[in-house]
């Protein structure tokens, strides 16, 4: 089955930078959209950023000018460069892929297991 493998989470000080990466594996042929959501303790999961296969990107207002999302490796990998991190960015970050085409069909949505980002001094 298709899996999203995330990496890059960890502990960083306020104002620091961190790069998250997510790769689709397990038979993905093409992925229409890839992006990131996050969920802080006690809060609802929220949209962070996404990138389409055509190169269009969209960001949540709270991360604009600080985060940059990019697609790599024929669109099967998505990277989130996070700069100027703030304590309020602390959350579990989940990779999301939409419209994943495989040899056996198309998956509407696939989620990663999440990677923890902690911004604290």
C-alpha positions in Angstrom: 0.0 0.0 0.0 1.0 3.6 -0.4 2.8 5.2 2.5 4.0 8.6 3.3 7.3 8.6 5.1 8.0 11.8 7.1 11.3 13.0 8.5 12.9 16.2 9.9 10.9 16.8 13.1 12.6 17.7 16.3 13.4 20.4 18.9 14.4 23.8 17.8 14.8 27.2 19.5 12.6 30.2 18.7 13.8 31.9 15.5 15.5 28.7 14.3 14.9 26.7 11.2 13.8 23.2 10.4 13.2 21.2 7.2 10.5 18.6 7.0 10.4 16.0 4.2 7.7 13.5 3.1 8.1 10.9 0.4 5.3 8.8 -1.1 6.3 5.1 -1.4 4.8 1.8 -1.9 3.6 2.0 -5.5 2.6 5.7 -6.0 2.8 6.6 -9.7 1.6 10.2 -9.5 0.3 12.5 -6.8 -1.9 15.4 -7.5 -1.3 17.4 -4.3 1.0 17.1 -1.4 1.0 19.2 1.7 1.2 19.6 5.4 -1.2 19.9 8.3 -0.5 20.3 12.0 -2.2 19.7 15.2 -1.1 21.3 18.5 -2.1 19.7 21.9 -5.7 20.2 22.6 -6.4 21.9 19.2 -8.0 20.8 15.9 -5.8 19.8 13.0 -5.2 22.8 10.7 -3.9 23.4 7.2 -0.3 24.6 6.8 0.7 24.5 3.2 0.2 22.5 0.0 1.6 22.2 -3.5 0.0 20.9 -6.6 1.6 18.9 -9.4 1.4 22.0 -11.5 3.6 23.9 -9.1 0.9 26.0 -7.5 1.4 26.6 -3.8 -0.8 27.8 -1.0 -0.1 28.7 2.6 -1.9 29.4 5.8 -1.8 33.0 6.8 0.0 32.2 10.0 3.1 30.7 8.1 3.3 32.9 5.0 6.8 34.5 4.5 8.2 32.0 6.9 7.5 28.6 5.4 8.3 27.4 1.9 6.8 24.2 0.4 8.5 22.5 -2.6 7.9 19.3 -4.7 10.8 17.1 -5.7 11.6 13.7 -7.2 9.0 13.7 -9.9 6.4 15.1 -7.4 6.6 12.2 -5.0 8.4 14.1 -2.3 7.4 17.3 -0.6 9.6 19.5 1.5 8.6 22.2 4.0 11.3 24.6 4.9 10.4 26.4 8.1 12.2 29.5 9.1 11.7 32.0 11.9 10.0 29.3 14.0 7.8 30.4 16.9 6.6 28.6 20.0 3.1 28.6 18.5 4.4 26.5 15.6 4.8 23.6 18.1 2.7 20.7 16.8 2.6 17.3 15.3 3.0 17.9 11.5 1.2 15.5 9.2 2.0 14.9 5.6 -1.0 14.7 3.3 -1.2 13.5 -0.3 -4.3 13.9 -2.5 -5.4 11.9 -5.6 -2.6 9.3 -5.5 -2.6 7.1 -8.6 -1.3 3.5 -8.3 -1.4 0.5 -10.6 -4.5 -0.8 -8.9 -6.4 2.5 -8.7 -6.5 6.0 -7.3 -6.5 6.9 -3.6 -8.4 10.0 -2.7 -6.3 10.9 0.3 -3.3 9.5 2.2 -1.9 10.6 5.6 1.4 10.2 7.2 1.9 9.2 10.8 3.1 12.6 11.8 6.4 14.1 13.1 6.7 16.3 16.2 8.1 19.8 15.9 8.8 21.5 19.2 9.8 25.2 19.3 11.1 26.0 22.7 14.0 27.7 24.5 
